Structure formats: C-alpha cells, structure tokens
Amino acid sequence: MFLKVLSKKNTKEVLYLLEKNEELYFSQLLNETGAFKSNLSNLINELIDFGLISKREEAEELKQQKIPKVYYKLTNVGKEALKIYEIEQNLEKLKKGNE
C-alpha cells in the first residue's frame, strides 16, 4: 500500500518540500504544489495515516486567528520513503544507459 500512496499525484513533491523546509503549513504546501485544496487535503490525510508525515497544531496561547495553523513535518518513515524515489531515478538512468 505504501507504493500506491507514493505514486499519487503531488506525493513526491509534498515529501520533498517537507524534507527541504522541515515544517510547512497547509497554505504553503498548497501554494508550492499548485494542487486543488480538496485533493491536497485528502493526500495529506493519507500521508498522515501511513505515517509519512505528522501534523502539529499551533499552541493555544499563540492563536490569534480563529483557525489555528496546522504544521506538517516529514517523519522518519517519510524520510525512508524518499529513498524509493531515489531508487526509481537510478533505475531510469540504468534503463536509459542500456538503450
């Protein structure tokens, strides 16, 4: 099932963004990926369910807006999952080298 979620549109981009930036909130991910809000929301929930990313809500005392920001971060499982994309790239290079 991991491969199924890793092959979904925007998954690779979200994981690499979180690796690069350590922690981002939803609007930042939305702007960076250009995904539709509902699609990205569903994807993020799946990534959380699979343990690839975690979420953290702003502390109660820091809230000044009505809706608190929720931050997303890559987990150790997510970091390991990025290795699958590296393997994929290496396989593509080998394939092109054999043609």
C-alpha positions as CSV (number, residue, x, y, z in Angstrom):
1,M,0.0,0.0,0.0
2,F,2.9,2.4,0.5
3,L,3.7,2.2,-3.2
4,K,0.1,3.2,-4.0
5,V,0.2,6.3,-1.9
6,L,3.8,7.2,-3.1
7,S,2.6,7.0,-6.7
8,K,-0.2,9.5,-6.2
9,K,0.0,12.9,-7.8
10,N,1.8,15.5,-5.6
11,T,3.0,13.0,-3.0
12,K,6.6,13.2,-4.2
13,E,6.5,16.9,-4.3
14,V,5.0,17.2,-0.8
15,L,7.5,14.9,0.7
16,Y,10.5,16.7,-0.9
17,L,9.1,20.1,0.2
18,L,8.8,18.9,3.8
19,E,12.3,17.4,3.6
20,K,13.7,20.7,2.3
21,N,11.7,23.0,4.6
22,E,11.4,20.8,7.7
23,E,7.9,22.1,8.5
24,L,5.2,23.8,6.4
25,Y,1.6,24.7,7.0
26,F,-1.2,23.8,4.6
27,S,-1.3,27.1,2.6
28,Q,2.4,26.9,2.0
29,L,2.0,23.3,0.6
30,L,-1.0,24.4,-1.4
31,N,0.9,27.3,-3.0
32,E,4.0,25.3,-3.7
33,T,2.3,22.3,-5.3
34,G,-0.5,24.2,-7.1
35,A,-2.8,21.3,-6.2
36,F,-6.5,21.7,-5.6
37,K,-7.3,22.3,-2.0
38,S,-9.5,19.2,-1.5
39,N,-7.1,16.9,-3.4
40,L,-4.2,18.1,-1.2
41,S,-6.2,17.8,1.9
42,N,-7.1,14.2,1.1
43,L,-3.5,13.4,0.2
44,I,-2.2,14.9,3.4
45,N,-4.6,12.8,5.4
46,E,-3.4,9.7,3.6
47,L,0.2,10.6,4.2
48,I,-0.6,11.1,7.9
49,D,-2.4,7.7,8.1
50,F,0.6,6.0,6.5
51,G,2.9,7.7,9.0
52,L,4.9,9.5,6.3
53,I,4.2,12.9,7.7
54,S,3.0,14.3,11.1
55,K,1.0,17.3,12.0
56,R,1.3,19.8,14.8
57,E,-1.3,22.5,15.7
58,E,-0.2,25.9,16.9
59,A,-0.1,26.2,20.7
60,E,-3.3,27.6,22.2
61,E,-1.6,30.7,23.6
62,L,-0.2,31.6,20.2
63,K,-3.5,31.6,18.4
64,Q,-4.7,35.0,17.4
65,Q,-6.7,33.9,14.4
66,K,-9.9,31.9,14.5
67,I,-8.4,28.9,12.7
68,P,-5.1,27.8,14.1
69,K,-2.3,26.9,11.6
70,V,-1.5,23.2,11.4
71,Y,2.1,22.4,10.5
72,Y,3.2,19.3,8.7
73,K,6.6,17.6,9.1
74,L,8.3,14.6,7.5
75,T,8.6,11.6,9.8
76,N,11.4,9.0,9.8
77,V,9.1,6.8,7.8
78,G,8.7,9.6,5.2
79,K,12.4,10.1,5.0
80,E,12.9,6.4,4.3
81,A,10.1,6.5,1.7
82,L,12.1,9.2,-0.2
83,K,14.7,6.5,-0.9
84,I,12.1,4.8,-3.1
85,Y,12.1,7.8,-5.4
86,E,15.9,7.7,-5.5
87,I,15.8,4.1,-6.5
88,E,13.3,4.9,-9.2
89,Q,15.6,7.6,-10.5
90,N,18.6,5.2,-10.5
91,L,16.6,2.6,-12.4
92,E,15.5,5.2,-15.0
93,K,19.2,6.1,-15.5
94,L,20.2,2.5,-15.9
95,K,17.4,1.9,-18.3
96,K,18.5,4.8,-20.5
97,G,22.1,3.7,-20.3
98,N,21.1,0.2,-21.7
99,E,19.1,1.6,-24.7
